[in-house]
């Protein structure tokens, strides 16, 4: 078990380092949004594009992984929606926000560093496929649910809501990088050495910077609010989501043991770091920030426990 904690410890050390740097004002709070954009618009897109463009096109899409991760995540979202609606007595908007927290992982900022530490040869394809499911399936479905509930009073049509959701998805830099990588792989595009080296250098900075930003973003966050609701979403994300994905993985034959482990691990990550921002658009910023703070703290134990069981 100590070996498992030793594997995950560097992740949380970097998060703590980011927290301490901002807390002691060694790193100004105003710098965090810029660092976050650096990861979101430069380092992660470079990593995704660099990985995909150098792969054989036939190996870029792993349909079994897409199916397993997609089914498991949608199952977790559906169960989360029912739990929030029926057991927590939330309205549909609040239920959609809670269900999103129970089903969409922080693969970009959190999942990738875990994969890098756990695997000798990280399955970057799994990371990319998870991003596709999260950004092109789960996030649109969740936003559609929330916007529909929130827009009923504004008499928005389903077509208007869909247009808004699709616009958000198509502007996502990670989705743009995935599409560009697919095209580059299909056309077998090869770049000169200076371009490749630049992509490698940007890619190498993604995991470290992302974890530092997560830590810094936690400064000022406290866990306050309805503890039953907060605990329910945290348990749903860190336990129910990986269980749903594990069930889907077991039901779909043909996946390699490495990809099975990667799928479950990615599902076991805390929710995305912009969760409070999304919740804030609908009046749930405070409780979403508390949920994110709690999930990040508890994940140190839960990820280690899942690794101990699976390995």
Secondary structure, DSSP 8 states (H G I E B T S, - for coil): -HHHHHHHHHHHHHHHHHHHHHHTTSS-THHHHHHHHHIIIIIHHHHHHHHHHTS-HHHH--HHHHHHHHHHHHHHHHHHHHIIIIIS---HHHHHHHHHHTT-B-IIIIIHHHHHHH-SS--HHHHHHHHHHIIIIIHHHHHHHHHHHHHGGGT--HHHHHHHHHHHHHT-HHHHHHHHHHHHHHTT----HHHHHHHHHHHHTHHHHHHHHHHHHTTT----S-HHHHHHHHHIIIIIHHHHHHHHHHHSTT--HHHHHHHHHHHTS-B-TTHHHHHHTTT-HHHHHHHHHHHHHHHHHHHHHHHHHH-
